[in-house]
Amino acid sequence: MLLMRETTVPATSYADRAMARVASWPGVRSGRAACGLGTALKVGGRQLAHVHADGCAELRLTWPVIGRLRRPLLESGRVQLAPGGDWIRVRLDTDGDVDLFASLASVAIKANTSAGRRRTAGACMTMAQAKVKEAMRSGRPAAVPDDLREPRLRTP
């Protein structure tokens, strides 16, 4: 009896699927992440999302939008927030996560292209956490970047 081996085609990762879906939208371009840690999606030259090697995506929703959506984002159980930051993190493990990423990417596009939203992008969550840890380790909590502070604590 001759046994035939099944050939399997390697599946693309959920992160690859999420990035490909959003990159196919008009005006969205892919490139290198500003933090140097992955592939980014940009609109009008502004980075709005990137994926790290661990399969987590970070989206720049801006802190005003995060403030408005805080409760549903946290209740989803799929999103991590940084206090006062512009970025959120979504773990991409399922097709539902890919759908969530695409939905949030559309919100990020709107938030980052609206009039009055032209301030400089803060560090992504991964880079920001490294800065906070370094500041705390060196005994300089005041060195925590302004975009990581709670909005009520931001300097004018």
Buried (B, 14 or more C-beta within 10 A) or exposed (E): EEEEEEEEEEEEBBBBBBBEBBBEEEEBEBEEBBBEBBBBBBBEEBBBBBBBEEBBBBBBBBBBBBEEBBEEBEEBEBBBBBBBBBBBBBBBBEEEBBEBBBEBBEBBBBBBBEEEEEEEBBBBBBBBBEBBEEBEEEEEEEEBBEBBBEEEEEEE
